[in-house]
C-alpha cells in the first residue's frame, strides 16, 4: 500500500495517552515519522475547548488529515441521537476533521427520516460518517452491520463502513468472509492483529493473516494502525510491514 494512505491512530502511543499527553502533541510525533493522517480519539480529550483548537492548529501547520473516533452510539432505544450527533460533528468541524467514526447502536430498522437527518448533518458539517464493528456482540456482528448498511444504501444514505480487521475475533467471526460480504461499503480500515486469548498485537504476531483479509477489500483505502506500540521505532517497523501489502 502507499504511505500516504497510512493513518496513525493515537492509540499506538497508549502510554502517552494514559499519562495525559494531549493528542495535539502526539501529532508532532506523527508528523516527525512522515505520516500525514492521524486519528484522534474522543475518549482521551480532556479539555475540549482548548484541545480541539490545538488539534486544528496542528492539522493546519502540518497539512494533516484528521480522522475522529467517537465511541458513541448513533441510535439509542431505536431513536437517532440527533442532538448528540450534531455535537460530535461540531467538534470535528472545529478541529478541521471531515471523517467521523461511530457505532450503530440500538436500532431495529433504519428509516428514511433517519437517513435524511444524517445526510443533512453530514452536508452541513462536511462530514464523511462511518460505522465500525466494535468488540461487543451488540455492534460487532456482521449480520446486523450488513443489514444496516444495505438498508442505508437503499434509502440513499451516505454512511459507509470502517472495517476493523481484528475486532471480528471477539465475535468468533471470520474476517476474510466478512471482508467479502461487506466490501461494497468499506471506505476505511483499522489494522490490528489479535492473539488466541483476544489481545491486540503487532501486525505479524497474531493469529490473523492480514494480507489475505485485505485482498478482499477495495484497493487504496486509508488504513489506520490501531494497537499500542512500545516506541517510535516499533511504529516505524510496523509501517514498513504495512507498506508491503
Secondary structure, DSSP 4 states (H G I P E B T S, - for coil): --GGGEEEEGGGGHHHHHTT--HHHHHHHHHHTT--EEEEEGGG-SSHHHHHHHHHHHHHHHT-EEEEEEEEEEEETTEE-HHHHHHHHHHHHHTTEEEEEEEEES-S---HHHHHHHHHHHHHHT-EEEEE--SSTTTS-HHHHHHHHHHHHHTT---EEEEETTGGGGGT--HHHHHHHHGGGEEEEEE-EE-TTS-EE-TTTSS--HHHHHTTS-TT-EEEE-S--SSHHHHHHHHHHHTT-
